[in-house]
Amino acid sequence: MQGSANLNVMLKAARKAGRSLVKDFREVENLQVGTKGPGDFVSRADTAAEAILKDELMGARPNYGFLGEEGTQIEGKDPTRRWIVDPLDGTTNFLHGMPHWAISIALEHKGEIVSAVVFDPAKDEMFYAEKGAGAWMNDSQRLRVSGRTKMIETVYATGLPFGGAKYLPACLQDLARLLPVCAGVRRWGAASLDLAYVAAGRFDGYWERGLQPWDIAAGILIVREAGGFVEPIREGQDMLADGNVVAGAAGIFEPFANIIRDREA
């Protein structure tokens, strides 16, 4: 895919930040397991990656706004455009030495995501999309959502609330309704990659509550450009504002979404 100038800026920034994170990731196994040391180390890795992304993206487009997971927020001179960035989605995986985490970059224009990148440096998989131009992985692989139409053959991804989070009861109810009618549910710990995997047909669908804009902004566009559907769990809500999302392949989206929304298919 021949991307726009903005997309090329995003791809370059993701690769540069990815190199920094991979270097830090190799050091994780040398850290003593404990709360303070590894946690502080990962926080520094996260912050350093966001600084790289900010420098690359804002250096190329200094008038755009910037919203970052690590707290960086810049009001741009161009109020219609902003970067939405998660420098390390899957921090807990990173901390535990599990190679499943990603960099997520979205470009928002007039309230709509128009370009998106989700980069998995550990596996060297770059997922990206632009509005109207399809979704792709690495240099030339076009992404398509799953073609499955039978619920019993489908596999889904979600995030399980931790630490007594308020969405735990709702998630347990979701699982009680979904597990009897599907082939399985996975919890891999990185929302951006869950959405990218839906786009690639690896998962048939994904849902989660209580997310942040930087968790899902890029993935939303990638799924849609791969032929899938992404909607708020409660219809009429703003996904980026409310953080409650359900996504899936076209052939199973309606029955799947109905289960998550707790109504008859």
C-alpha positions in Angstrom: 0.0 0.0 0.0 1.3 3.5 -0.9 0.4 5.5 2.1 -0.1 9.2 2.6 2.7 11.5 4.0 1.0 11.4 7.4 0.9 7.6 7.4 4.6 7.4 6.5 5.4 9.8 9.4 3.4 7.4 11.7 5.1 4.3 10.5 8.6 5.8 10.9 7.7 7.0 14.4 6.4 3.6 15.4 9.5 1.8 14.2 11.8 4.2 16.0 9.9 3.9 19.3 9.7 0.1 18.7 13.5 -0.2 18.6 13.8 1.6 21.9 11.2 -0.6 23.6 12.7 -3.8 22.2 16.0 -2.8 23.7 14.4 -2.2 27.1 12.3 -5.4 26.8 15.5 -7.4 26.6 16.5 -6.0 30.0 13.2 -7.0 31.7 14.4 -10.6 32.3 17.4 -9.3 34.2 15.3 -7.3 36.7 14.5 -8.8 40.1 10.8 -9.6 40.2 9.1 -7.1 42.5 6.9 -4.1 42.6 9.2 -1.2 42.7 12.2 -2.1 40.5 10.5 -3.6 37.4 7.5 -1.2 37.6 9.8 1.8 37.7 11.8 0.4 34.8 8.8 -0.2 32.6 7.5 3.3 33.5 10.7 4.8 32.2 10.6 2.7 29.1 7.0 3.8 28.5 7.8 7.4 29.0 10.9 7.2 26.8 8.9 5.7 24.0 6.2 8.4 24.2 9.0 11.1 24.1 10.3 9.5 20.8 6.8 9.4 19.3 6.1 13.0 20.4 9.3 14.2 18.9 8.8 12.4 15.6 5.1 13.2 15.2 5.2 16.8 16.4 8.5 17.4 14.6 6.8 16.5 11.3 3.5 18.1 12.0 4.1 20.9 14.7 0.6 22.4 14.3 -1.3 19.2 15.2 -2.5 18.4 18.7 -1.2 15.5 20.7 -2.9 13.2 23.3 -0.6 10.6 24.9 -1.2 7.8 27.4 1.6 9.0 29.6 -0.1 12.3 30.2 1.2 14.4 27.3 -1.5 16.7 26.0 -0.9 19.5 23.5 -3.5 21.8 22.0 -2.4 22.2 18.4 -2.6 25.4 16.3 -4.7 23.3 13.9 -7.7 22.4 16.1 -9.0 19.9 13.6 -6.1 17.4 13.8 -4.5 15.6 16.7 -2.3 12.5 17.3 -3.7 9.9 19.8 -0.9 7.8 21.1 -0.3 4.8 23.3 3.5 4.2 23.5 3.2 0.9 25.2 -0.1 -1.0 25.2 0.3 -4.2 27.2 2.5 -2.8 30.0 1.8 -5.8 32.3 2.9 -8.2 29.5 6.0 -6.2 29.0 6.8 -6.2 32.7 6.4 -10.0 32.9 8.6 -10.6 29.9 5.7 -11.7 27.6 6.2 -10.6 24.0 2.7 -9.3 23.4 2.5 -5.5 23.5 2.2 -2.7 21.0 2.6 0.9 20.0 -0.7 2.5 18.9 -0.9 5.8 16.9 -4.0 7.3 15.4 -4.6 10.6 13.6 -7.9 12.2 14.3 -9.3 14.8 11.9 -12.5 16.7 12.8 -13.4 14.1 15.4 -12.8 11.1 13.0 -9.9 8.7 12.9 -8.4 8.9 9.4 -5.0 7.1 9.8 -4.0 4.4 12.1 -0.9 2.3 13.1 -0.6 -0.6 15.6 3.0 -1.9 15.7 4.0 -5.1 17.5 7.8 -4.8 17.7 8.3 -8.2 19.4 6.8 -10.0 16.4 7.7 -7.3 13.8 4.0 -7.0 12.7 2.9 -3.6 11.6 -0.9 -3.1 11.2 -2.0 0.1 9.5 -4.9 1.7 7.7 -6.2 4.9 6.2 -9.8 5.8 5.7 -11.0 4.5 2.4 -7.7 2.7 1.5 -8.1 -0.6 3.3 -6.1 -2.2 6.1 -2.7 -3.8 5.8 0.0 -5.7 7.6 3.7 -5.1 6.9 4.4 -4.2 3.3 1.8 -5.9 1.3 -0.6 -8.2 3.2 -4.2 -6.9 2.9 -6.2 -7.5 6.0 -9.6 -9.0 5.9 -11.9 -9.9 8.9 -12.9 -13.5 9.4 -15.5 -15.0 7.1 -17.0 -17.2 9.8 -20.8 -17.2 10.2 -21.4 -19.9 12.8 -21.1 -18.7 16.4 -20.0 -22.1 17.6 -16.8 -21.8 15.4 -15.8 -18.3 16.6 -13.1 -17.1 19.0 -13.3 -13.8 20.8 -11.0 -11.5 22.7 -11.7 -9.3 25.7 -10.0 -7.7 28.7 -10.8 -9.0 32.2 -11.1 -6.3 34.8 -8.5 -6.5 37.6 -8.2 -5.2 41.2 -12.0 -5.1 41.8 -12.7 -2.8 38.8 -16.3 -1.8 38.5 -16.8 -3.7 35.2 -16.1 -7.1 36.6 -19.7 -8.1 37.2 -20.7 -7.1 33.7 -17.7 -9.0 32.2 -18.6 -12.1 34.1 -22.2 -11.9 32.8 -20.9 -11.4 29.3 -18.8 -14.6 29.6 -21.7 -16.6 31.0 -23.7 -15.8 27.9 -21.0 -16.0 25.3 -18.9 -19.1 26.3 -21.7 -21.6 25.8 -22.2 -20.6 22.2 -18.6 -20.0 20.9 -15.3 -21.8 20.5 -13.5 -19.8 23.1 -12.5 -16.4 24.6 -8.9 -15.2 25.0 -7.5 -12.5 27.3 -4.1 -11.4 25.8 -3.8 -8.0 27.6 -3.4 -5.5 24.8 -6.5 -3.9 23.4 -4.9 -2.4 20.3 -3.6 -5.9 19.3 -7.0 -7.5 20.0 -8.5 -5.1 17.5 -5.7 -5.6 15.0 -6.2 -9.4 15.3 -9.9 -8.9 14.5 -8.9 -7.1 11.4 -6.6 -9.9 10.5 -9.2 -12.6 11.0 -7.3 -14.1 13.9 -10.2 -13.2 16.3 -13.8 -13.1 15.2 -14.7 -10.4 17.6 -13.6 -8.3 20.6 -15.3 -6.4 23.4 -14.2 -4.5 26.4 -15.4 -1.7 28.8 -13.6 1.2 30.5 -10.9 1.8 27.9 -9.1 5.0 27.1 -9.0 6.7 23.6 -5.4 5.8 23.0 -6.3 2.1 23.6 -8.7 1.8 20.8 -8.5 4.8 18.4 -6.1 3.2 15.9 -7.7 -0.3 16.1 -11.2 1.1 15.3 -10.1 2.3 11.9 -8.1 -0.8 11.2 -11.0 -3.1 11.9 -13.4 -1.0 9.8 -11.0 -0.8 6.8 -10.6 -4.6 7.0 -14.4 -5.0 6.5 -15.5 -5.4 10.1 -17.8 -3.5 12.4 -17.0 -1.5 15.5 -19.7 0.1 17.7 -20.2 1.3 21.3 -21.6 -1.4 23.5 -24.5 0.9 24.4 -25.7 2.2 21.1 -25.5 6.0 20.7 -22.5 6.4 23.0 -19.1 7.9 21.9 -16.6 5.0 22.0 -13.6 7.3 22.4 -15.2 9.2 25.3 -16.9 6.2 27.0 -14.4 3.5 26.3 -16.9 0.7 25.8 -16.5 -1.1 22.5 -17.7 -4.2 20.6 -16.1 -5.2 17.3 -16.4 -8.1 15.0 -16.5 -9.7 11.6 -19.5 -8.9 9.4 -20.9 -12.4 9.4 -21.2 -12.7 13.2 -21.3 -9.1 14.4 -25.1 -8.9 15.0 -25.5 -12.1 17.1 -22.2 -11.4 18.9 -23.1 -7.8 19.7 -26.6 -8.8 20.8 -25.1 -11.2 23.4 -22.8 -8.5 24.7 -25.7 -6.1 24.8 -27.8 -8.7 26.6 -30.7 -8.9 24.2 -32.2 -11.5 21.9 -30.3 -12.2 18.6 
